[in-house]
Amino acid sequence: MSAEMRPEEGIAGRFIRTAFDENRVLSKIEFTNGEDFNFAFDVVDALAEKSPDKTALIYVSRDREERTFTFQDIKEYSNRAANYFTKLGIRKGDKVLLVLKRHYQYWFTMMALHKLGAIAIPATNILKATDYQYRIEAAGVKAVVCTPDDKIPDAMDTIDPDHSLTKVIVNCEERPGWYAFDSGIMECSTVFDRPVGADAVKAKDTLFIMFTSGTTEHPKMVSHNHLYPLGHYITAKYWHCNTPDGIHFTVSDTGWGKALWGKLYGQWLCETCIFVYDFDTFSADNIFRLIEQYKITTFCAPPTLYRILIRMDMSKYNLSSLRYCTTAGEALNPEVFYKFKEATGFTIYEGFGQTETTLTIGNLQNTVPRPGSMGKASPLYDVRIMKPDGTFAGPNENGEIVINIENGQPAGLFMEYYMDPDRTSEVKRDGYYHTGDTAYQDEDGYFWFIGRVDDIIKVAGYRVGPFEIENEIMRIPYVLECAVTSVPDSTRGQAIKATIVLTEGTVGDEQLKRELKRYFKENIASYKRPRVIEFVKEMPKTISGKVRRVEIKEKDWKDAE
């Protein structure tokens, strides 16, 4: 260990060493974990031994009923769940789809799968049956754990009429063809020994797979290994500024990658209590009331939420418990930054990353944010701006955000796109991971976001690939061609637009738009539905016949200026 490196405090000190610059800004980090690091055993169970009665999770249901769980509780419930899954035949390497919204059983299940070495695949509840079917078939899913909400079990039964899947349901005791999780785990032991031999779980084994939308026909399967949680230590400790005496609240459901950023790994590495509000319908007033009631100390939400908050009278809420507010998912408007600070006194610390990474760029503790900037590179990553010709950009020159992997991959960077070596090699090439996002870096090292290299649309923090939507729209008989792009939206940042060429003889009027919107509601997940429809006679295309979405997008954004 070099003289400048020191172990972190608490449980994290067993695995993490850091160094700081003269301004006490994190400048270097290294991990000392072995080949067998397992977050569930080495962090959660270790915390249960160290501080068994410390609150790990505060859960508030949609009906505002509260349940609290200590680290000892999390250990015991996850051990019960691991034994239960073993009883159901789930083994190391098996893929398990989780559709658990914000229900507390998610935390039991994730830790149980980590202990087994099974591979979790979180998914959101707002998907359609076809979305679930693709995920199940593409990843080779063996088991599904879901809630009884939103007709999710009905969708699963439609997909799996022959009961080839092991199907487990929470908050429901009787459903034909399904195992009841809550009563089932209570019949199992609270002891689960660390697997050994052929069943031993290694740090480089796959931990989970997240599906993320891309510009191609289907979502990508992003796989991470068991070192990924360590990469989120910076996310939680030096961006969220989580502390052992704090309570952290990230607004996200468990089907999205953001939940892994703010509702699990980094927080428990910091020995912080995680706060969960299991709402169905978002209410900013409820969010503020809960911050008051539970004395939330650190808070993270997408820019869309902050855009809503600044339109409210925030003076009627007591936010004195708050210490830090953060945001990620899309670029934060400077206007929102200033108005929120004016109304509350709080600075919003922006950060940038992807499903493929942990926090990559951010305004870390003891730095001075520049409104509109993502911040500076995390010391975990060697971040550069690369021009299209492969050379590096100078100050204030635009280019793609890339991460140096010439000397190995940092903890937190994804392993691969599962079962897709071509896609993996497209983004990991010549010693760099290509993020597909463009930005520039100023003379002082601050990064400023520009947009996507490709056609990804970000709506209210969600990443949406146009091909997924276009493929569904093309099922409509009178649609000849379609292109999906983004348009400006004052609340969401971006909204989704469908530009459509109709078949000959079809009249593109307001009645047809209403008919299309009904179809979208029935067949497309809510966050992927086009909000704007335009009928055109022909699409702008390249000489090779490809639709130029960029031309459509640029015109719409220019017209909105």
N, C-alpha and C positions, 0 to 999 in steps of 0.2 A: 504494500500500500504506500503510495506517494505521500509525502508530508502534508500536502494540502487536502487530501481526502479524509473525510471523517464519517463514521457510521451515523445514519439518521437516528433520531430518538424513537423509543418504543419498539413495537414488533417489527417495524420496517428496518430497523438497524441490523436485523439478522441477515438481510438480503441486499441492502442498499447503502452506498456511500456517495457523498456529495461534496462539492466545493463551491465557493461563492466568490464573486468579485468584490471590489472595494465598496460597492454600494449595497452589498448583501443580496445581490441578485444571483440566482442559481446559474452557475457557469459550467458545471460538469457533473455527470452522474454515471455511476457504474454499478453493476449488479453482481453479487457474489454467490448467487444461488447455485446449487448443484444440478446434476442431470435429472434429479427426481422431483424438482419443485412442483408442488401441487397447491394451488391457492386454498382449496377447501381444508386440506390437512394442515398446511404450514402457516396459514394466516388465521382462518376462522377457528379451527380447533385449538390452535395455539392461544388465541385470544380468550377462548372459553376456559382454558387452563389458567391464563394470567389474570383475567378479570371476568369471572363467570357471571356476575350479577350486573355487569355493565350493559346498558340498553344498546342493542345493535340496530333495531328497527322499530319505528313507530308507524303503525298502519291505521289509516282512517278510511272506513268504508264509504260507499256512496251515500249511505244513510247516516253518516257521521258517527258510526260506532267505532270505538278505538280498541286496538289490540297492540300490546308491546311485546317484544321478544328480546331476550338477552342473548349474548353470544353463546351461553350454555344452551339456551333454547334452540338456537340455530344449529348448533352441533348435534343435538339430540334428534331434532326433527329431520335433519338431513341424513343422519345415520339410519333413522327409521325408513326414510324414503329410499336410501340406497339398498337396504335390505329388501324392501318391497319390490323395487325394480328388479333386483336379482331374482326374487321369487317369480316374477313375471317373465323371466328369461332374457332380460336386457343385460348385455355384457359389454366389455371394453370394445370400443370401435363402432358400436351400434349407433345409428342416427336416430335422434328423438326430436320430433317437431313439438315446439312449445307455443301454445296460443293462450296465454294466461293474463293478458291485459295488465292490470296493476294489482292483481290478487297476491296476497302474501305467500301463497304456495309456490310462486315463482322462485323465491329465494331458497326454499327448501329443495326444490327440484334441481335448480342449477348446481347447488353444492353437492347434491347426491350424485348427479351425473359426472361432476368433476372427480369425485372420489372413485367412481366406477371406471372412469376412463371412457365413458360413453360420450357421444358428440351431440351437444345441444344445438338445435336450430330454432332460434326464436323467430316468431312471425307475428304480425299484427292481426288483430281481430277484424279489421275492416276490409280484408281481402275477400274475393269471391271464390266460389268452389273451384273454378278453373285455375286460379292462382295457387290454391293449396295443392291441387292435383299436380301441377307442374313441379312444385317444390318437393312433393313426396316422391315423384317418379325420378326427377333429375338427381336428387341426392341419395336415393335408395333408402328412404326412411323406413325404419322398422316399427316405431311406436309413436303415438301421438298423445300428448297431455294437453287438455284444453278445458275451458270453462263451459258452462251450459248457456252462456250468453250469446246473443246475436245469431242464433241458429247455427253456430259453429259445428256442434255434433251432427246436425242434419246434413251439413255439407260433407262432413267426414264419412257419414254412412252412405251418402250418394257416391262418393269416390271409392269407397271400400265395401261394396255389397257382399263380398265373399269373406269378409272378416280376416283378411290376410295381415292386417295391421293389429298390433297390440294397442288398444284404445283405453285411455285412462281419463277420467273426468273428475274435476274438483267441484266442491260445493254442490254435489248431487250424489245421492246414495243409490238411486235405482234407475238404470237405463239399460235395456237389453243390449248385450254385446259389448258392454263397457265395464271397466273396473273402477270402483269408487276409491279415489285416492285418500280422502280424509279418514275414512274408517279403516281402510287397508293398511295405511302406515302405522296406525295405532296398535295394530296386532303384531308389529315387528319390534325387534330389539332396538334399544338406543345405543347399542355398541356396534361399530363397524370398523374392523381392523383394516389398516392400509394394505392393499393388495400386494402380493409378492410374486416372484417367479414370472411365469408367462403373463399373468394378469397385472403386473406392476405397471404403473402409469409413469411415463417419462415426460420430461419438460418439453421435448420436441414433438410429442404426440399431439394430434389435433384436439383442440379444446372445444371449439364451436365453429359453426358455419353461419354466416349472415348472407342473406340474399340482398343484393343491391342493384338498382335499376341501371341500365346502360343504354347506349345508343343502338345496340343490336337487338335482335328479336326477343331475346329472353334475358331475365335478370342474371347477373353474375353471382357465383357462389364464392364468397370470400372466406377463406379458412385461416384461422389463427391457432397458434399452439399455446401451451400452458404458460409460456413466458409473457403472453400478452397482458395479464393483469399487472405485472410489474411496471410495464410501460405507462400505465395510468397513474402511477404514483405522482408524477409531475402534474398530471391533469388535476388531481384532487388536492395535493399539498401546496403547490406553487401557482396554481391558476384559480381553482375554487377557494383556495386558502382554508381547507378543512383542518380542524383541530380536534383532539380527543374530547374536549368539553363542548363541542358544537353539534348542531343538528343541520344536516344538509338536505335541501329540497331541489331536485331537478324535475322539471315538468316534461315527462315523456312516458309513453307506455313501454312495456317490456319487449314489444316486438320490434323496436327500433334500436339501432346501434347506440343512440344517445343514452339509452338506459345503462349500457355498459360503461359509459363515461361518467355518469352521475348518480347511479343508483346501486352500485355494487363494488367493483374492485378497488378503485383508488380510495373510496371513502373508508372501507374497512381496513385497508392498509394504513390509513391515518387514524384508525380507531374511532372514527366519527360515527354518530348515529345517523341512519338514513331515514328520512321522512317520506312516506308514501300516502298520497291521497288518491283513492280508487274511484275517481269520478267517471261518469259517462258523458255528461255534457259540460263543456268548459264554462266556468264562470270566474271572471277576474275578481269579482267581489269575494267569492269563496276563497280564492287563493290568498288574497290579502287578509281575510279574517283568520285563516289558518296560520299565516305567518305571525299574526298577533297572538293567537291563542297558544301556539306551541313554541313561541319564541325562537323561530327559525333564525339561524345565524348566517348561513350562506345559501344563495339562491341562484339557479341557472334556468334560463328559458330561451327559446328561439326569438329572434328579432320580431317575428309576427306578434308574439305576446306583448313585448314591450311597446309595439305600435298601438296596441289596444289600451295598455295601461296609461299611456301618456294622454289619452283622451278622457280619462276618468279624473274625478276629484280625489287625488291621493292624500290630501291633507286630513281626511277624516279617519285615516288608518294610523295605528301606532306601529311604526316599523323600527322602533328603537333597538330591537334585538339584532337586526341585520348588521353584518359586518362587510359582506362582499356580495356583489351581483355580477354574474357572468352571462355571456351569450355565445352561441355558435350555431351552425347549421346553414347560414347564409350571411351575406355581408350586412352589417348594421349601418343604417343611415345615420350620418352625423346629426341630423335634425333630431332623431330619436334620442341619441346620446345626450345632447344638450338639454332637451326638454325633460328627460327623466332626471337628470342631475339637478335641474332647476327645481323640479317638484319634490324631490326626495333628498337631495344632497348626496346621492350615491353615484359613483362612477360605475359604468358598465364596462367590464373588462372582456374584450372580445377575444375569441380564439378560433383557430382553424384546424381542421383535420378531416379525415374520411373514415368510412367503414374499414378501409384497408389499413388505417393507422390509429395511433392515439393522438393526443394533442401534438400537432406538428409545429404550429406557429401560434403565439399567444402573448397577451399582455400579462406577464408573470408578476408575482409579488415583488414589490419595491421598484417596479418600473413605472414610467409615466406614460399612460396611453395617449395616442394621438387619434382623435375622433376620425373614424373612417378607416383606420389602419387595423389589420389583423394582429399587429404586434411584431415581435421578433421571433426568430427560430428557437424552438426548444433545444436545449443542449443535448437531448437524446438523439436528435437528427442533424445531419449535415445537409442543410437545405440550400439549394441554389436556384437561380433563375436561368433557364436555358433557352436560347433562341432557336428558331426552327432549323438553322444550319448546324446545330449541335455545339455551338460555342456558347460561352456564358455571357449573359447580359451585364452591362455596366449599370451604375446607379441610374435609376429612373427610366431604364429601358425595359420594355415589355417582353415577357417570355413565359415559358411554362415552369411551374413549380416542380422541381425534381429533388429526389433524396439520394444521396450517395450511398451505394451499397457495395462499393468495390472491395471493402475490407470486411464484408459480412453484414448480415442484417441486424439492425437494432431490435431489442425487445419491444414489441408493440407493432412492428410492421408485419403485414400478413404474409403467410407462407406462399400461397398460390390461389388462383381461381380453381376451385376443386374440379378435377377431371377436365380441365381445359388448358392444356399446356400452350396452345397457340395464343390465347388471350393473355396468359401469364407472361409469355415471352414478348408480347407487344408492349407491355408496360414496364417490364424488368429487362432492360437491355443496356449493353455497353456500360455496365457498372452503375446504372441509375434506375431508380423507380420513378416513372413518369406519372404524375398525379392526374394529368388532363386538365388541371386548373391553371389559369393564367394570372399573372400579377406582375408588379414591379417592386423593386426594393430601393428605398431612398438612401441618401448618403449616410444616414445614421443607423441603417440596418432594419428599419421598419418595412414590413411588407404591406402592399396595397392591392387588394383583390380586384380583378378585372372581370373574369368570367370563365366559362368552360371552353376548352379547346373543341369539344364536341357539342352535342345538342342537348345535354342534360338540362332538365328544368328543375329548379328548386322552388317548391311551393310550401310556404309555412314551415320550412325546415325539412320537408320531405324531398328526396331526390327521385325524379320521375324520368324514365326513359320514353321517348316518343314512340318507338316502335311497338311497345306493349299496347299503347292506346290505339295506334293506327291499325294494328292487326285486328282489334275488336271492331273498330268502325268499319273496316273493309268487309265485315260480315254482312253489312246492311246492303240489300240488293241494289238500291238506287245510288250507291256511292261508287263512283268510278275511280277516283283517286282522293287521297287525303294526306295532309301534312300537319303534324302537331308541333307547335312552338310555344314560346312564352310571350306574354304581353305584360306591361306594367300593371301593378295592382297596389293601391295605396295601403291596404291592410296586410296582404300576404306577401308583398314584395314582388311576386310574380303570380300570374294566373295562367291557366292553360287555354290555348286557342286551337281550334280545329279549322283548318282551311280545307274546303271540300270542293271537288269537281263532281257534279252530278251526272248521272246517265242522261242520254238524250231524251227529252220529253218530260223530265222531272222539273217541277217548278220550285225554285229555292226561295220560299217566302217565310213569313214569321210563323205560320202554322207548321211548316216543316221543321223549323228550328225547335219549336215546342215538342214536336214528335221525337226529334233527335235527343233532346234533353231528357225525355222520359226513358228512352232507350239507354242513355248513359247511366241514369240512376239505377236501372235494373241490372246492368251488365258490367259496369266499371266501378271499381272501388272509389269511395268519395274523394280521396285526395288526388285521384288521377283523372277526375272528370273534367272535360273541357267546359269552361265557363263562357267562352266566347266562340261563336261560330260565324264563319264567313264563307259564302259561296262564291267561287270564281270559275271562269270559263276554262282556264288552263293554269298549270303550275309553272313557276320559273324552274328551269332545268339546266343542267350542264350539257355539253355536247354529247356526252355519253348516255344521257337520258336520266340522270339522277336528279331527284328533286332538290332544289337549293333552299333548304329550310332557313339558312342564314339570311338569305335575301328577304324572305317573308318577315323574319324576326327584326332585322335591321329597319325595315320600313315601318313596322308597328311601333318600335321604340322611338324612332325619329319623329313620327307623327305625334307621339305623346309628349314630346319636349315642349 
